[in-house]
Amino acid sequence: MEIRNVRAGIIAMAMGASMALSPLVATAAALVGVNLLENPGHEHPGAYFGGRGEINVTWGWVPFWQEAPPGTDPRDQNYRTPEFRPPFARDYPYRVWSGGGSDRWFNYFALNRGAGIMQVVKDLPVGSPVRFTSMIELWSSNDNDPAIPPKSTRDGNLLVRLCIDQDGGPRDLTDPNVICSPWSQPYDQWRQLYVDGVALKSEVLVFMQSTA
């Protein structure tokens, strides 16, 4: 199973000039629809995390995943740490929506119920509405399809959603201030997802999460 992502964005919606804006965002936030993310296009280069060659995420983004409960066999296929390997459009054009690259995470014949990438957006006017949006494509299969691009067959019920932690985090799905889009399943096709929220503090945490 594999999640391909590119062209995410968080935009400040209809921020008025009467708001107390910091110098960093005053010019941009006065305009509707200004993208406040770092590297919204998920362009290379990537950064390795924890010195692990299989965990590489494009700059500006941070990976996360669900760890196995204490006492669980580390080989348990239900809690496998995903591989994060951002593809280049020149090598995998069907895995990139636009630009030169994208972010991608996947497991081979295993799964992780809480994997994804995230980013903190800072210097927001408290109380301002925000929207987090992204183009996402899923692939999930129990068959080795030789076709290019491969198609999803006998899937593992892979799902994805976007979330905003409106008070800035840390990431905690039990926090009532976390608001998420409905779960979606865009197999073998690109789909734009979005979620709307409000900046309850001067920063918010945005993340895209998959489960299977």
Residue pairs with C-beta under 8 A, 6 or more apart in sequence:
1 106
1 107
1 111
1 138
1 139
1 140
1 141
1 155
1 156
1 158
1 210
1 212
2 104
2 105
2 106
2 138
2 139
2 140
3 104
3 105
3 106
3 115
3 116
3 136
3 137
3 138
3 158
3 160
3 208
3 210
4 87
4 95
4 96
4 102
4 103
4 104
4 136
4 137
4 138
4 139
5 42
5 102
5 103
5 104
5 117
5 134
5 135
5 136
5 137
5 208
6 41
6 42
6 96
6 97
6 98
6 99
6 101
6 102
6 103
6 134
6 135
7 40
7 41
7 42
7 97
7 98
7 99
7 134
7 135
8 37
8 40
8 42
8 132
8 133
8 134
8 135
8 206
8 208
9 35
9 37
9 40
9 132
9 133
9 134
10 35
10 36
10 37
10 40
10 121
10 130
10 131
10 132
10 133
10 164
10 204
10 206
11 32
11 33
11 34
11 35
11 36
11 130
11 131
11 133
12 25
12 28
12 29
12 32
12 33
12 34
12 36
12 124
12 128
12 129
12 130
13 32
13 33
13 128
13 129
13 130
13 131
13 196
14 32
14 129
15 21
15 29
15 30
15 32
15 125
15 128
17 30
19 29
19 125
19 127
19 128
20 125
21 29
21 30
21 125
22 123
22 202
24 123
25 36
25 123
25 124
25 125
28 34
28 36
29 36
29 124
29 125
29 128
36 121
36 124
36 130
37 60
37 119
37 121
37 206
38 59
38 60
38 119
39 58
39 59
39 60
39 61
41 98
41 99
42 58
42 61
42 86
42 99
42 101
42 102
42 103
43 58
43 59
43 99
43 100
43 101
44 58
44 59
44 86
44 88
44 100
44 101
45 58
45 59
46 56
46 57
46 58
46 59
46 86
47 56
47 57
47 58
47 59
48 55
48 56
49 55
49 56
49 57
49 62
49 63
49 84
54 83
54 84
54 85
55 63
55 81
55 83
55 84
56 84
56 85
56 86
57 63
57 84
57 86
57 103
57 117
58 86
58 101
58 102
58 103
60 119
61 103
61 117
61 118
61 119
62 117
62 118
62 119
63 82
63 84
63 105
63 115
63 116
63 117
64 114
64 115
64 116
64 117
64 118
64 171
64 207
65 81
65 82
65 112
65 114
65 115
65 116
66 79
66 112
66 113
66 114
66 115
67 79
68 74
68 76
68 78
68 79
69 79
72 79
77 109
77 110
77 111
78 110
78 111
78 113
79 112
79 113
80 107
80 110
80 111
80 112
81 112
82 105
82 106
82 107
82 112
82 115
83 105
83 106
83 107
84 103
84 104
84 105
84 117
85 104
85 105
85 106
86 101
86 102
86 103
86 104
87 95
87 96
87 101
87 102
87 104
88 96
88 100
88 101
89 95
89 96
89 99
89 100
89 101
89 102
90 100
94 148
94 149
95 102
95 104
95 137
95 149
96 102
97 135
97 137
97 190
103 117
105 115
105 116
105 117
105 210
107 212
109 142
111 156
111 212
112 210
112 212
113 211
113 212
114 173
114 209
114 211
115 209
115 210
116 207
116 208
116 209
116 210
117 207
117 208
118 171
118 205
118 206
118 207
118 208
119 205
119 206
119 207
120 168
120 169
120 203
120 204
120 205
121 130
121 203
121 204
121 205
121 206
122 202
122 203
123 202
123 203
124 130
124 199
124 201
124 202
124 203
124 204
125 199
125 202
126 199
126 200
126 201
126 202
127 198
127 199
127 200
128 198
128 199
129 196
129 197
129 198
129 199
130 164
130 196
130 197
130 198
130 199
130 204
131 194
131 195
131 196
131 197
132 162
132 163
132 164
132 194
132 195
132 197
132 206
133 162
133 192
133 193
133 194
133 195
134 162
134 192
134 193
134 194
134 208
135 190
135 191
135 192
136 160
136 184
136 186
136 190
136 191
136 192
136 193
136 208
137 186
137 188
137 189
137 190
137 191
138 152
138 158
138 159
138 160
138 185
138 186
138 187
138 188
138 210
139 149
139 150
139 151
139 152
139 158
139 187
139 188
140 152
140 155
140 156
140 157
140 158
140 187
140 212
141 150
141 151
141 152
141 153
141 154
141 155
142 153
142 154
142 155
142 156
143 153
143 154
145 151
145 153
149 188
151 188
152 187
152 188
155 187
156 212
157 185
157 212
158 185
158 187
158 210
158 211
158 212
159 183
159 184
159 185
159 210
159 211
159 212
160 183
160 184
160 185
160 186
160 193
160 208
160 209
160 210
160 211
161 180
161 181
161 182
161 183
161 184
161 193
161 195
161 208
161 209
162 180
162 181
162 193
162 194
162 195
162 206
162 207
162 208
162 209
163 173
163 178
163 179
163 180
163 181
163 195
163 206
163 207
163 208
163 209
164 178
164 179
164 180
164 195
164 196
164 197
164 204
164 205
164 206
165 171
165 172
165 175
165 177
165 178
165 204
165 205
165 206
165 207
166 177
166 178
166 179
166 197
166 198
166 199
166 200
166 201
166 204
167 175
167 177
167 200
167 201
167 204
168 200
168 201
168 202
168 203
168 204
168 205
169 205
170 205
171 205
171 207
172 178
177 200
179 195
179 196
179 197
180 195
180 209
181 193
181 194
181 195
183 211
184 191
184 193
193 208
197 204
